[in-house]
Amino acid sequence: MQVPLGVTREYRPSGLEVTLPDAPAVAADALQQRNVPDGRFQAHAVVPARLSPPPTSPLGLAGYSGSGPDLWFSSCHGGAGTSTLAALIPNSVSAGRYWPTPVPPGQSRVLLVARSHASGLCAAQAAARQWAAGVLPNVRLLGLVVVADAPGKRPKPLKDLVHLISGGVPQVWELPWVEALRLGDPPDQTKLPSAFARLANDINRIISEDAHA
């Protein structure tokens, strides 16, 4: 089955931090909206990871109001692959290294994304722990996408770590190494393994079920 393709969509922080009343350092108007399909939303301030609700993780908080996308991809670390995945799933957006937190009573659907090396998985574990603590009530975590960081068989300690993390998130999808993507080939010109289609199908099913609930 062919994976439906779209354009890469992402939020990017500008790095501007200011001090606002009743809040520590936050970044005001620090997000840029790019190629957002269908519904429109307005970016608000972001909270750096170090100031996010404990237990902290590598992810900060990115506030917004209005109708957000069907799905957000949140990167547990740099280079996880959220922009590539956002190009493969219609009406999805890369949130970068942030939790997208809508104004109540809104709720965001989020997939965490991490590479399968030790530092990436530890970052994912910290993000999953933060979500499980209940400090992100407007975030609906759908699960974790683990993207292979190298070709070949995964070492047992890393396989064990993925298994451990899987107990703390609703679902885990594992995507294999794709050399063409590493070389910069556009996803729509790349023959992707079936695991990518399974991910797209699962997400489409979840969104469809939500629409009919």
JOSUL-V231699 format. One record per residue. OMEGA is omega as a letter, one per 20 degrees, with the letter a starting at -180 (999 if undefined). NEAR is the number of other ideal C-beta (glycine too) atoms within 8 Angstrom. D_CENTER is the distance of its C-alpha to the mean C-alpha in Angstrom with 2 decimals. Layout:
OMEGA,NEAR,D_CENTER  OMEGA,NEAR,D_CENTER
This chain:
a,5,23.61  r,4,22.14  r,9,18.47  a,8,18.42  r,7,17.43  r,13,16.52  r,5,16.13  a,11,13.35  a,14,11.88  r,12,10.26  r,15,11.00  r,8,12.96  r,12,14.82  a,9,18.53  a,6,19.36  r,8,22.02  r,8,22.61  r,8,25.38  a,6,26.98  r,8,27.16  r,3,29.49  r,3,28.42  r,8,25.35  a,5,24.98  r,7,23.53  r,14,20.73  a,15,19.73  a,8,21.35  a,8,20.44  a,12,18.13  r,14,15.49  r,7,16.35  a,7,15.53  r,9,15.73  a,6,16.92  a,11,15.52  r,9,17.18  a,6,19.38  r,9,18.79  r,6,18.83  a,13,17.40  r,7,18.57  r,12,16.68  a,10,18.18  r,11,18.36  r,14,15.70  r,11,16.48  a,11,16.16  a,10,14.75  a,5,18.41  r,9,19.31  a,14,16.61  r,8,18.07  i,7,19.24  a,7,18.48  r,9,16.48  r,12,13.57  a,9,12.24  r,13,9.96  r,13,11.99  r,11,12.18  a,16,12.04  r,12,14.60  r,14,15.53  a,9,18.17  a,8,19.08  r,6,17.59  r,12,13.90  r,13,12.30  a,7,12.22  r,14,8.49  r,14,5.40  r,16,2.29  a,17,2.03  r,14,4.82  a,16,7.50  r,12,10.09  r,5,11.47  a,5,11.75  r,12,9.08  a,13,9.05  a,14,6.12  r,9,9.23  a,10,11.13  r,15,9.05  r,15,9.02  a,13,12.70  a,13,13.23  r,13,12.09  r,7,14.34  r,9,13.42  a,15,9.67  r,14,8.28  r,15,6.15  a,16,6.12  a,12,6.98  a,12,7.73  r,13,7.91  r,15,7.75  a,15,8.88  a,11,12.28  r,13,14.74  r,7,18.45  j,5,20.06  a,4,20.63  r,9,17.45  a,8,14.49  r,13,10.86  a,12,9.26  r,15,5.76  r,15,4.48  r,14,4.07  r,14,5.26  r,16,8.71  a,13,12.07  r,14,14.97  a,9,17.18  a,8,18.31  r,7,16.66  a,14,13.16  r,16,13.87  r,9,15.47  r,13,12.54  r,14,10.48  r,12,13.68  r,13,13.94  r,14,10.62  r,14,11.76  r,11,15.14  r,16,14.26  a,11,12.78  a,7,15.85  r,9,18.15  a,5,17.85  a,7,17.26  a,11,14.35  a,5,16.46  r,10,14.75  r,12,11.35  a,7,11.51  r,12,9.36  r,11,9.90  a,11,9.37  r,15,8.24  r,16,8.45  a,14,11.04  a,11,12.14  a,12,15.80  a,8,16.80  r,7,20.35  r,5,22.61  a,5,24.79  r,3,24.87  r,9,22.56  a,6,24.71  r,6,25.50  r,7,24.24  r,12,20.69  r,9,21.11  r,8,22.35  r,12,19.45  r,14,16.97  r,8,19.46  a,9,19.62  a,14,15.92  r,9,15.96  a,6,18.42  r,9,16.11  a,13,13.28  a,5,14.17  r,8,13.60  r,11,12.77  r,12,12.65  a,10,14.16  a,13,14.38  r,7,17.52  r,9,18.47  a,10,19.28  a,7,21.81  r,8,21.90  r,11,18.33  a,7,19.27  r,6,22.29  r,4,20.46  r,8,21.47  a,6,19.72  a,11,17.77  r,6,20.30  a,5,23.10  r,10,21.86  a,3,22.88  r,10,19.85  a,7,20.43  r,7,20.48  r,10,17.41  r,11,15.32  r,11,17.52  r,9,17.22  a,13,13.45  a,12,14.11  r,9,17.08  a,10,15.54  r,13,12.92  r,8,15.88  r,8,18.01  a,10,15.93  r,11,15.77  r,8,19.46  r,8,20.43  a,8,18.98  a,6,21.00  a,5,24.10  999,4,23.84
